[in-house]
């Protein structure tokens, strides 16, 4: 589903993939964010093979309302709750400013911790 805005003569359609890209860019700039995590398979994705293409950012659009669900890993040594709150603020601000649409929810699921920098 995509966001559509009707003006007097034209229609603006913003795809879910574009909104997800905006959100991904915003998350990448948050201190403490490690990486995206693939979300777990749910009942629907196990029953329907086409639904098995699960992505770390899920966008749901209804009228002028956007809801975003994302699955992330936090860098080692960072507070997961603080990073999640920063991610929510960054995503909401970026998507609202770039689309002009209201973001009603940004759900952040922390799936793990990135230990990638342990070698240093």
C-alpha positions as CSV (number, residue, x, y, z in Angstrom):
1,X,0.0,0.0,0.0
2,X,1.2,3.5,-0.7
3,X,0.4,7.0,0.5
4,X,-1.6,9.0,-1.9
5,X,-2.4,12.7,-1.8
6,X,-4.8,14.3,-4.1
7,X,-4.3,18.0,-5.1
8,X,-6.5,19.9,-7.5
9,X,-4.9,18.4,-10.6
10,X,-2.3,15.9,-9.6
11,X,-1.9,12.9,-7.4
12,X,1.2,12.3,-5.3
13,X,2.0,8.6,-4.4
14,X,4.7,7.8,-1.9
15,X,5.5,4.1,-1.9
16,X,6.1,2.1,1.3
17,X,9.6,1.3,0.0
18,X,10.4,5.0,-0.2
19,X,9.2,5.6,3.4
20,X,11.2,2.6,4.5
21,X,14.3,4.1,2.9
22,X,13.8,7.4,4.6
23,X,13.4,5.5,7.9
24,X,16.5,3.4,7.3
25,X,18.6,6.5,6.5
26,X,17.4,8.2,9.7
27,X,18.2,5.1,11.9
28,X,21.7,4.9,10.5
29,X,22.5,8.3,11.9
30,X,21.5,7.3,15.5
31,X,24.4,6.7,18.0
32,X,24.2,3.2,19.3
33,X,22.4,1.7,16.3
34,X,24.3,-1.4,15.2
35,X,22.4,-3.0,12.3
36,X,19.1,-4.1,11.1
37,X,17.8,-7.5,12.1
38,X,15.6,-9.7,10.0
39,X,12.3,-10.1,11.7
40,X,11.1,-13.5,12.8
41,X,8.8,-15.5,10.6
42,X,5.2,-15.2,11.7
43,X,2.3,-17.6,11.0
44,X,1.4,-15.8,7.8
45,X,4.9,-15.9,6.4
46,X,5.2,-19.6,7.1
47,X,1.8,-20.4,5.5
48,X,2.2,-18.2,2.4
49,X,5.6,-18.6,0.6
50,X,5.3,-15.2,-1.0
51,X,5.1,-13.6,2.5
52,X,8.4,-15.1,3.5
53,X,10.2,-12.0,2.1
54,X,10.5,-10.4,5.5
55,X,12.3,-7.1,5.7
56,X,13.6,-5.3,8.8
57,X,11.3,-2.3,8.2
58,X,7.6,-2.7,7.8
59,X,5.5,0.3,6.8
60,X,1.7,0.5,7.0
61,X,-0.1,3.5,5.5
62,X,-3.8,4.4,6.0
63,X,-5.1,7.7,4.6
64,X,-2.7,10.3,6.1
65,X,-1.4,8.0,8.9
66,X,1.9,6.1,8.7
67,X,2.9,3.3,11.1
68,X,6.4,1.9,11.1
69,X,7.7,-1.3,12.7
70,X,11.5,-2.0,12.6
71,X,13.8,-4.6,13.9
72,X,17.3,-3.6,15.0
73,X,20.4,-4.7,16.8
74,X,22.1,-2.3,19.2
75,X,25.8,-1.8,19.4
76,X,27.5,-3.4,22.4
77,X,27.7,-1.1,25.5
78,X,24.7,1.1,24.6
79,X,21.4,1.3,26.5
80,X,18.8,-0.5,24.3
81,X,16.0,1.7,25.7
82,X,17.8,5.0,25.0
83,X,18.8,3.9,21.5
84,X,15.2,2.8,20.8
85,X,13.8,6.1,21.9
86,X,16.4,8.0,19.8
87,X,15.5,5.8,16.8
88,X,11.8,6.5,17.3
89,X,12.4,10.3,17.4
90,X,14.8,10.3,14.4
91,X,12.5,8.2,12.2
92,X,9.3,10.1,13.1
93,X,11.0,13.4,12.4
94,X,12.6,12.4,9.1
95,X,9.5,10.7,7.7
96,X,7.2,13.5,8.7
97,X,9.5,16.2,7.3
98,X,10.1,14.4,4.0
99,X,6.6,13.2,3.3
100,X,4.4,15.8,5.1
101,X,2.4,12.9,6.5
102,X,1.7,12.1,10.2
103,X,3.6,9.2,11.7
104,X,1.4,7.8,14.4
105,X,3.6,4.9,15.6
106,X,7.3,3.9,15.3
107,X,7.6,0.5,17.0
108,X,11.2,-0.6,17.5
109,X,12.0,-4.2,18.3
110,X,15.6,-4.8,19.6
111,X,16.5,-8.3,18.4
112,X,20.1,-8.4,19.5
113,X,23.4,-6.8,20.2
114,X,26.2,-6.2,17.7
115,X,29.5,-7.3,19.0
116,X,31.3,-6.5,15.8
117,X,33.8,-4.1,17.5
118,X,35.1,-6.6,20.0
119,X,38.4,-7.0,18.1
120,X,39.5,-3.4,18.7
